[in-house]
Amino acid sequence: MPGRSRVAGYGRKLLLCLQQRNFGRRVSNYPFSYKISWPVRFLKPSLGGAKGFMPAHGEFLPVVGKGVRLAFVGDISAEANRRAPICDADLAALLASADLIVGNCESPVVRQPSARLGTRIGTHHAMTREFLSAALEATGIARDRLVLSLANNHVLDQGVEGYEETRATLDALGIATVGTDTIIARMAVGPLTIGLVAFTQWRNAGAADFSGRVAMVEDFFAASRGGLQGVTDIDLVCAVPHWDWEFRHFPRPQTRVWARRLAGLGVGLVAGHHAHVVQPVERIGETLVAYGLGDFLGTAFVRQPWPGRIGAVLVVDVSADHSTRGRVASYRMVPFMRLREGDREHLVPLAKVAGRLGAKARERWAVVYGAGQSSLTN
């Protein structure tokens, strides 16, 4: 638990975050119990919940011919960074090895924030085009191999104008986006065609503002009531949901119900966001579900408690062989930690984090993933 003075500082900021979640107004869609538990769980993420999930890595079938490698990263924001992060060379090399990388754009990309006070105190997110470009370069992520989801609660933090500017800026950078509707986007990735769809359970603004701009979970399931549309000749459908409650290491029952519904619809791979801590992996039939990847770049405060600074890169190898085309052949949850280095973060593989902090973080990882460990070397 942080020291007393740090807790006092957190308390002031957490109060502002509660205000951002419209504690007294029916604008956002967070339940009351979620709102009042948020500060406690931010300081001490919950380990309560169902156990018995998958280990941190697994192999389901051999890849005889050429396969495709997908990498999924967590929430991306500039909130904990004044400058672009530093990234360990091994982690950057892993990301560079992927044929396609998918992440969640947790901050609007704008020249100047319109919600100036909220942005200054951290309740409204924003990042510049320059920061995002430098962060991608530092982490080995090529723009032409990147897809960012805009289906999240913060995407309208800078208003409708900021949302439109974000879409235009990402398009100008050559970065593909999903999550603005329920249509499955088709991506040619090596010899395979990958389908991507994203939606969010949560919103920080009114329903009218999100409507027609951001796919909500109810939109997606309503649109797919008769089955997934437009999936002909798609080898693997991947869903990127922004779901569950923040700072809980294990998914809530409703989240797992949605995961089963996605599997029933034929989605073969699910990579979730929003919890800001790592969450476990489950296999439902042939569908691989990674409930939460944590943050890729810090979305909360600069001095966030250590459990929230553990993240994961989900690396998935997909078969392109004739008999198993489009099936997940293997997966790895590769853990890293975001360490402070002045006014920016340093992304370091968990195995390289020294001292008591590293020991605590690896112990937490083992609790979430059981005996299954994963690193850049296995």
C-alpha positions in Angstrom: 0.0 0.0 0.0 1.4 3.4 -0.8 2.6 5.8 1.9 0.2 8.1 3.7 1.1 11.3 1.7 0.8 9.4 -1.6 -2.6 8.0 -0.6 -3.8 11.6 0.2 -2.6 12.7 -3.3 -4.4 9.7 -4.8 -7.5 10.5 -2.9 -7.8 14.0 -4.4 -7.3 12.7 -7.9 -9.6 9.7 -7.4 -12.4 12.1 -6.3 -12.0 14.0 -9.6 -12.2 10.7 -11.4 -15.5 9.9 -9.7 -16.7 13.3 -10.8 -15.6 12.4 -14.4 -17.8 9.3 -14.1 -20.7 11.6 -13.5 -21.2 10.4 -9.9 -24.2 12.7 -9.5 -25.7 12.7 -13.0 -27.1 10.0 -15.3 -24.8 10.6 -18.2 -22.3 7.7 -18.1 -23.6 4.1 -17.7 -21.6 2.9 -14.7 -23.5 1.2 -11.9 -23.5 2.9 -8.5 -21.6 0.0 -7.0 -18.9 0.3 -9.7 -18.5 4.0 -9.0 -18.0 3.8 -5.2 -15.7 0.8 -5.4 -13.4 2.4 -8.1 -11.0 4.3 -5.7 -10.5 1.2 -3.5 -9.8 -1.1 -6.4 -7.5 1.4 -8.0 -5.3 1.4 -4.9 -5.6 -2.4 -4.3 -6.8 -4.4 -7.4 -9.0 -7.3 -6.6 -7.8 -10.9 -6.9 -11.3 -12.3 -6.1 -13.2 -14.3 -8.6 -13.4 -17.6 -10.3 -10.2 -19.5 -10.8 -9.2 -22.4 -13.0 -8.4 -20.5 -16.2 -5.7 -21.3 -18.8 -2.0 -20.9 -18.2 -0.1 -18.0 -19.7 0.8 -19.9 -22.9 -0.4 -22.9 -24.8 -0.1 -24.8 -28.0 -3.1 -26.3 -29.7 -1.8 -27.6 -33.0 1.4 -27.7 -35.0 1.8 -25.3 -37.8 3.2 -27.2 -40.8 3.3 -24.5 -43.4 3.4 -20.7 -43.1 1.3 -19.2 -40.3 0.4 -15.6 -39.3 1.5 -14.0 -36.1 -0.9 -11.6 -34.4 0.0 -9.4 -31.4 -2.5 -7.7 -29.1 -1.6 -4.9 -26.7 -3.6 -3.2 -24.1 -4.8 0.4 -23.6 -2.7 3.2 -25.1 -2.6 6.6 -23.6 -0.3 9.5 -22.8 -1.7 10.1 -19.3 1.4 8.7 -17.5 3.9 10.0 -20.1 5.2 13.5 -21.0 7.5 12.0 -23.5 7.5 8.8 -25.6 8.3 5.7 -23.6 11.5 3.7 -23.6 11.0 0.1 -24.7 13.2 -2.9 -23.9 14.9 -4.1 -27.1 13.5 -7.7 -26.7 10.0 -6.4 -26.2 10.3 -4.2 -29.3 11.6 -7.0 -31.3 8.7 -9.2 -30.3 6.2 -6.6 -31.5 8.2 -6.0 -34.7 7.9 -9.8 -35.4 4.1 -9.6 -35.6 2.2 -9.5 -39.0 -0.6 -7.5 -37.4 -0.8 -5.6 -34.1 -4.1 -4.6 -32.5 -4.5 -2.2 -29.5 -7.0 0.1 -27.9 -6.6 3.9 -28.4 -7.6 5.0 -24.9 -7.0 8.7 -25.6 -8.4 11.0 -28.3 -5.6 12.1 -30.6 -5.9 15.9 -30.8 -3.7 19.0 -31.4 -5.2 20.9 -28.4 -7.6 19.5 -25.8 -11.0 21.1 -25.6 -11.6 19.9 -22.1 -8.6 21.8 -20.7 -9.2 21.5 -17.0 -10.3 17.9 -17.1 -7.2 17.0 -19.3 -4.9 18.9 -17.0 -6.1 17.0 -13.9 -6.3 13.7 -15.7 -10.0 13.0 -15.8 -10.2 13.6 -19.6 -7.7 11.8 -21.8 -5.8 13.2 -24.7 -2.6 12.6 -26.7 -1.0 14.3 -29.6 -0.1 12.9 -33.0 3.5 13.5 -32.2 3.4 11.5 -29.0 1.6 8.6 -30.6 4.1 8.5 -33.5 7.1 8.6 -31.2 5.6 5.9 -29.0 5.0 3.6 -31.9 8.5 4.1 -33.1 9.9 3.4 -29.7 8.0 0.2 -29.3 8.7 -1.2 -32.7 5.2 -1.0 -34.0 4.8 -0.1 -37.7 1.8 2.0 -38.5 0.9 -0.1 -41.6 0.6 -3.2 -39.4 -1.4 -1.5 -36.6 -5.1 -1.5 -36.0 -6.5 0.6 -33.1 -9.9 0.3 -31.5 -11.9 3.4 -30.8 -14.6 1.6 -28.9 -13.8 2.7 -25.4 -15.2 5.0 -22.7 -12.7 7.8 -23.2 -13.0 8.2 -27.0 -15.3 11.3 -26.6 -13.3 12.9 -23.7 -12.5 15.8 -26.0 -16.0 16.0 -27.4 -17.4 15.1 -30.8 -14.9 17.4 -32.5 -12.0 15.6 -30.8 -13.5 12.3 -31.9 -13.6 13.4 -35.5 -10.1 14.8 -35.3 -8.9 11.5 -33.9 -10.3 9.6 -36.8 -8.9 12.0 -39.3 -5.4 12.0 -37.7 -5.2 8.2 -37.5 -6.3 7.9 -41.1 -3.6 10.4 -42.1 -1.0 8.4 -40.2 -2.0 5.2 -42.1 -3.4 3.5 -39.0 -6.5 1.4 -39.5 -9.3 1.7 -36.9 -12.3 -0.4 -35.7 -15.0 0.1 -33.2 -16.9 2.9 -34.9 -19.6 0.5 -36.0 -20.5 -3.2 -35.7 -19.3 -4.2 -39.2 -16.5 -6.7 -39.3 -13.4 -5.2 -40.9 -11.5 -7.4 -43.3 -7.7 -7.3 -43.1 -5.4 -9.2 -45.5 -2.6 -10.5 -43.2 -0.1 -12.7 -45.1 -2.0 -15.6 -46.7 -5.0 -15.2 -44.3 -8.0 -12.8 -44.1 -8.6 -11.7 -40.6 -11.9 -10.1 -39.5 -11.8 -7.5 -36.7 -14.7 -6.0 -34.7 -14.7 -3.9 -31.5 -17.3 -2.7 -29.0 -17.4 -1.1 -25.6 -19.5 -1.8 -22.5 -18.8 1.6 -21.0 -19.1 5.3 -22.0 -18.2 8.5 -20.2 -20.6 10.6 -22.1 -24.3 10.4 -22.9 -25.8 7.7 -25.1 -26.8 10.3 -27.8 -23.1 11.3 -28.2 -21.9 7.7 -28.6 -24.8 6.6 -30.8 -23.7 6.3 -34.5 -20.1 6.9 -33.5 -19.0 4.1 -31.2 -20.2 0.5 -31.2 -21.6 -0.4 -27.8 -21.9 -4.0 -26.6 -25.7 -4.0 -27.0 -25.3 -2.7 -30.6 -23.0 -5.5 -31.5 -25.1 -8.3 -30.1 -28.3 -6.8 -31.6 -26.6 -6.6 -35.0 -25.4 -10.2 -34.8 -28.7 -11.7 -33.5 -29.0 -13.7 -36.6 -25.3 -14.5 -36.7 -22.2 -12.6 -37.7 -22.7 -10.7 -40.9 -20.1 -10.4 -43.7 -17.8 -13.2 -42.6 -17.7 -15.1 -45.9 -14.1 -15.9 -46.8 -12.8 -14.6 -43.5 -10.4 -17.1 -41.9 -10.5 -15.9 -38.3 -12.8 -13.4 -36.6 -11.2 -11.5 -33.7 -13.2 -9.4 -31.3 -11.7 -6.5 -29.2 -14.2 -5.7 -26.4 -13.8 -2.9 -23.9 -15.5 -4.6 -21.0 -15.5 -5.7 -17.4 -14.9 -3.7 -14.2 -11.6 -1.8 -13.7 -8.8 -3.1 -11.4 -10.2 -6.6 -11.0 -7.8 -9.4 -12.1 -10.6 -11.9 -12.7 -13.6 -11.3 -15.0 -17.1 -10.8 -13.7 -19.8 -13.4 -14.5 -21.5 -11.1 -17.1 -18.2 -10.7 -19.0 -17.8 -14.5 -19.2 -21.4 -14.8 -20.5 -20.5 -12.4 -23.3 -17.4 -14.4 -24.0 -19.5 -17.5 -24.5 -21.9 -15.6 -26.7 -18.9 -14.5 -28.9 -17.7 -18.1 -29.1 -21.2 -19.2 -30.1 -21.2 -16.6 -32.9 -18.0 -18.0 -34.4 -15.5 -15.5 -33.1 -12.3 -17.4 -32.8 -10.2 -14.9 -30.8 -11.1 -12.3 -28.1 -8.7 -9.8 -26.7 -10.2 -7.5 -24.0 -9.4 -4.2 -22.5 -10.6 -1.7 -19.8 -9.6 -3.5 -16.5 -6.2 -1.8 -16.5 -4.7 -5.0 -14.9 -3.9 -8.3 -16.5 -6.7 -10.9 -16.5 -6.7 -14.6 -17.4 -7.1 -16.6 -20.5 -9.9 -19.1 -21.2 -10.7 -21.4 -24.1 -14.3 -21.9 -25.0 -14.5 -24.6 -27.6 -12.1 -23.5 -30.3 -12.3 -19.8 -29.2 -9.4 -18.3 -27.3 -10.4 -15.5 -24.8 -7.9 -13.2 -23.2 -10.1 -11.2 -20.9 -7.7 -8.3 -20.2 -4.2 -7.2 -21.3 -3.7 -4.4 -18.8 -2.3 -1.1 -20.1 0.3 -0.9 -22.8 1.0 2.8 -22.0 -0.2 4.2 -18.7 -3.8 5.4 -18.7 -4.0 6.5 -15.1 -1.7 8.5 -12.9 2.0 8.8 -13.1 2.5 7.1 -9.7 0.0 4.3 -10.2 0.2 1.4 -7.7 2.4 -1.4 -8.9 -0.3 -4.1 -9.8 -1.7 -1.7 -12.4 1.7 -1.3 -14.0 1.9 -5.0 -15.1 0.8 -5.5 -18.7 0.8 -8.2 -21.3 1.3 -8.7 -25.0 -0.9 -11.5 -26.3 1.0 -13.2 -29.2 -1.1 -15.6 -31.2 0.2 -17.8 -34.1 -2.6 -18.7 -36.5 -2.4 -21.6 -38.8 -2.5 -21.1 -42.6 -2.3 -24.8 -43.4 -5.1 -26.2 -45.5 -6.7 -28.5 -42.9 -6.5 -26.0 -40.0 -6.6 -22.7 -41.8 -7.6 -19.8 -39.5 -7.4 -21.7 -36.2 -5.3 -20.6 -33.3 -2.2 -22.8 -33.2 -0.6 -21.3 -30.1 -0.7 -18.3 -27.8 1.6 -16.6 -25.3 0.8 -13.9 -22.7 4.1 -12.1 -22.5 4.4 -10.0 -19.3 6.1 -6.7 -18.9 6.1 -3.8 -16.4 5.9 -0.1 -16.9 8.6 1.5 -14.8 9.0 5.2 -14.2 11.9 7.0 -15.8 11.6 10.7 -15.2 8.6 12.0 -17.1 8.0 8.8 -19.1 7.6 5.1 -18.8 10.1 2.3 -19.4 8.6 -0.9 -20.7 10.6 -3.9 -19.3 9.9 -7.6 -19.6 8.7 -8.9 -16.2 11.6 -11.3 -15.9 14.0 -8.3 -16.0 12.4 -6.3 -13.2 14.8 -6.5 -10.3 14.4 -6.4 -6.5 11.3 -6.6 -4.3 9.1 -5.0 -7.0 10.0 -7.6 -9.5 9.3 -10.4 -7.1 5.9 -9.0 -6.1 4.9 -8.5 -9.7 5.9 -12.0 -10.7 4.0 -13.4 -7.8 0.9 -11.5 -8.9 1.3 -12.8 -12.4 1.5 -16.4 -11.1 -1.7 -15.9 -9.1 -3.6 -14.8 -12.3 -2.1 -17.5 -14.6 -1.4 -20.3 -12.2 1.6 -22.4 -13.0 1.7 -21.3 -16.6 4.5 -18.8 -17.1 5.6 -17.0 -20.2 8.5 -14.9 -21.1 10.4 -13.7 -24.2 12.7 -16.7 -23.9 10.2 -19.6 -24.0 
